[in-house]
Amino acid sequence: MKFFTLAAAVTLALVSTTAAAPKGRFDPRCDEFHQGDNCYRVAEAAGITLAQLFDWNDGLHENCDNLDIGTYVCTHIKGMKTSPVRLKKPVPAKKPVPAKKPVPAKKPVPAKKPTKEPVKTPTKEPTKPATTGMCKIAGHPKGTFNCACNKFHRVVEGDYCEKVVAEYGISMDNLFNWNKGLHRSGDNLDIGSEVCVGLKK
């Protein structure tokens, strides 16, 4: 509970009971009052202990946070002799340093599986000679093919020459003979392009 506050004053002031006692929750035997803003300075100036100061002033916090500037407190009891007291301010306890949280170990990244599928080895048809020349075939603008071609494969991600010939059961020679400009290394087998994989019978 806050004490009754009069005019603000930083210096300590002594008030005798010869004048009207200030308002507050004091010990009824109190006959002297001090005005100040610090429990240690008030108790030291009055020659009393902090325990006496808190005992005679009901509601005064032990940390002195409700002793405002200009507040009156009881500093003497009738018939009590006082002597100068030098008080030591308590040393504040050091705050414990919080322990650091352990850094969780990173999970190992699993190795990526190879994207290439195993090459199937179906029975290959015998190599068919190029029966006609090379042509641009309607509906298949992306390439020049054997003019007798009637079966096409559209290249998708992950395709390569060996995979294409295994899928359609043709030979590597067929693939290169039927598709003009296709490199034997397969480096120009681009995604979205088409290759001839079958001729008219």
N, C-alpha and C positions, 0 to 999 in steps of 0.2 A: 504494500500500500504506500503511495506517495505521501511524504510529509507536507504539511502546510508550508508554502513558500512565500516569503515576504520579498522586499526589494532585493534584487540580485546584488551580491557582494562577494568578491573572491577572497578578501582578507577575513580572518576569523574575528568574530565579535563576541564578547562576553555579556550576558544579560543577567542581572540579579533579580531575585524575587521581590525586591523592593518595588520594581515596576511590575506591570501586569505580565503574568507568565504567557509565553506564546502558546498558540493552539497546537496540539499534537497528542500522540499516544505515548505519554511519558510515565515513568514511575511516579506515583503520587507523592513520594518523599523528595522529589527533585527540587533543588533550590537554586541551581545555576544552569545556564544554557549557553551553548556555543553556536555560532553561525558559520557555516563553511561548506566546502564542496568535496572534502576528502576525509574519509574516516581516520586514516593514519595521522594526518596533521591535526585534526580535531582532538583525538585521544592524546596525542603527544603534548599539545598545548595545554590540555586540561590536567595532565598528570595522571591519567587513568589508563587502564588496559582496554584492548579492543573487546574483550569478553564483557567488561563492565558496560562499555558503550552500547553493545548490542542488547545486554540484559535490561538496561534502563530505558531503551527506546524500542517499544514494541512495533514490529513491522519493518525495522531497518534491515535490509538485506546484508548478508555476510560479505558479499562482493561489493557492497556499497554503491550499487548501480542506481539506487533511488534516492541518494543524497544529492539533491539539486543545489545549485548555487543559491545562497540565501536561506536555505532550510535550517531551522533550529533543531538542536538535539540536546538532550539532558546530559550534563557532564559532572554533576555533583549531587550527592545525597546528604540530607541534613545530618550533621554530627560526624561526617566522615572526613578524615584527614587525608590529603593527597600530597604526593611528592612528584617531582619531574620524572617522567618516564620516557626513555628513548626506545622507540619501537623499531623493529626490523621488518621491512616489507618481505613477505614470503616470496621465495623464488618460484616463479611459475614452472610447473612440470613440463618437460619437453614432450611434444606430441610424438607418438610412435610413428616411425617411418613405415608406411604400408609396404608389405612384401610385394615384389614384382611378380606378376602372373607369368607362369612359364609359357614360352612361345611354342605352340603346337607344331610338331614336325610335319613337314609337307609330305603329302602322300605321293609315292612314286608314280610317275605317268606311265601307264602301260604302253608297251611298244605297239605301233600301228601294224595291223595285219597287211600283208601285200595285197594290192588291189587287183593284180592280174589273176584270172581264173586259170586253173590247170588246163592245159591243152588236151582236148579229147582226140583220140586217134581212130576215127571211124574208117571204114573201108573206102578208100579213095577211088573215084572213077578214073579210068585211064585218061591220060592227057589228050584233050581234043585239039586238033590243029585249028588254027584260025581259018575258017572256011570262007569268010568274006573280009572286006576291008573294014576300016574304022569309020564310024558315023556319029553325028549328033542325033540323038533319038528324042522324038517329041515326048514331052512330059518329064524328061530327065535332063534338064539344061546344064547341070553341074558336072560336066565331063564329056569325054569322047570315048565311045565304046565300040566293041565289035558289032557290026551292023545286024548280026543275027541274034543279038542279046534280047532275051525276053524275061529275065529275072534279075532283080537288083536288090542290093543291100544298102540301107542308109546307115552311115557310120555314127556310132554313139560313143560316149566317154568310156574308156577302157578297152576299146577295140584295137586290135593289131592284126597284121596279115595272117599269122598262124591261126589266130582265133577264128577269123572269117572263113578261111579255107576248111577248117575243121568243122565249122557249123554247117556248111553247105556240101561237104564231101567232095570238094574239087582239089586240084593240085595247085601248087604255087605257080607253076608255069601257066596254067589256065588263067589264074587271077591277073598275072602281069600281061599275058597276051591279049586278054579281053578288055583291058583298061589302059588306054593310051596315056602315057606320062606317069603312071604310078611307079614310084621308086621301089626297088627291091628291099630297101631298108625300112620302108613303110613310113618314112618321116613326113610324107605329104598325104597320109591317110587322115584327113581333117574331119573333125566332128561336123556332121551335117551334110558332108559330101556323100555321093553314091558310087558304088562299084558294081560292075556286072558280075554275077555269080552263076549264070546259066544261059545256055543258048537254045534256040528253037531246034527241036529234034526232027 
